[in-house]
């Protein structure tokens, strides 16, 4: 299927993938060495901890799963539906993500698990927001779906089938954005330690504020109604 999304969604998805890459690598390089942007590995570790009877690890890993889900829940409460509409409260979610990341910094510095939990919550907020505005076609905090789409596309290419060029392009861009964020996050962590989280916090916060200001000027001052861009799935590219 073709994937038709507004240009601002493409740009936003890649930038948010970069943010998630930074947050995830900083969490991983931290004292817990725990990935915070996705839950597959965390769930596997939880299974191992349960089998080994490691209650401390079980508590921490359950906390990571719950924190991510709580972030997604908050995003769902704020945005409320899956209709792509520029006037929705994406700016509020981005600003909230920034606040959560800022709150995680002092907790990380004190080597408290709550720092990792807040970072996971921030990733849940972000991932649910992207899922909502893209009609569940995009994920920015983990890459399994993106690599799966690329693999399917290569299989179609070998069979001589039409390629979903837009979807594959978006997948490649998100993978690149996440990788770039990982490189940048690791570089920042080596120099700033947990203060490196200030960078993704500022990126999301400033983007959220700019989004709210833009909407105020466009829709409130002019009286224009928000445009519903609803995700269109067209014929193969």
Rosetta blueprint (number, residue, H / E / L):
1 X L
2 X L
3 X L
4 X E
5 X L
6 X L
7 X H
8 X H
9 X H
10 X H
11 X H
12 X H
13 X H
14 X H
15 X H
16 X H
17 X H
18 X H
19 X H
20 X H
21 X H
22 X H
23 X H
24 X H
25 X H
26 X H
27 X H
28 X H
29 X H
30 X L
31 X L
32 X L
33 X L
34 X L
35 X L
36 X L
37 X L
38 X L
39 X L
40 X H
41 X H
42 X H
43 X H
44 X H
45 X H
46 X H
47 X H
48 X H
49 X H
50 X H
51 X H
52 X H
53 X L
54 X L
55 X H
56 X H
57 X H
58 X H
59 X H
60 X H
61 X H
62 X H
63 X H
64 X H
65 X H
66 X H
67 X H
68 X H
69 X H
70 X H
71 X H
72 X H
73 X H
74 X H
75 X H
76 X H
77 X H
78 X H
79 X H
80 X L
81 X L
82 X L
83 X L
84 X L
85 X E
86 X L
87 X L
88 X L
89 X L
90 X H
91 X H
92 X H
93 X H
94 X H
95 X H
96 X H
97 X H
98 X H
99 X H
100 X H
101 X H
102 X H
103 X H
104 X H
105 X H
106 X H
107 X H
108 X H
109 X H
110 X L
111 X L
112 X L
113 X H
114 X H
115 X H
116 X H
117 X H
118 X H
119 X H
120 X H
121 X H
122 X H
123 X H
124 X H
125 X H
126 X H
127 X H
128 X H
129 X H
130 X H
131 X H
132 X H
133 X H
134 X L
135 X L
136 X L
137 X L
138 X L
139 X L
140 X L
141 X L
142 X L
143 X L
144 X H
145 X H
146 X H
147 X H
148 X H
149 X H
150 X H
151 X H
152 X H
153 X H
154 X H
155 X H
156 X H
157 X H
158 X H
159 X L
160 X L
161 X L
162 X L
163 X L
164 X L
165 X H
166 X H
167 X H
168 X H
169 X H
170 X H
171 X H
172 X H
173 X H
174 X H
175 X H
176 X H
177 X H
178 X H
179 X H
180 X H
181 X H
182 X H
183 X H
184 X H
185 X H
186 X H
187 X H
188 X H
189 X H
190 X H
191 X H
192 X H
193 X H
194 X H
195 X H
196 X H
197 X H
198 X H
199 X H
200 X H
201 X H
202 X H
203 X H
204 X H
205 X H
206 X H
207 X H
208 X H
209 X H
210 X H
211 X H
212 X H
213 X H
214 X H
215 X H
216 X H
217 X H
218 X H
219 X H
220 X H
221 X L
222 X L
223 X L
224 X L
225 X L
226 X L
227 X L
228 X E
229 X L
230 X L
231 X L
232 X E
233 X L
234 X L
235 X L
236 X L
237 X L
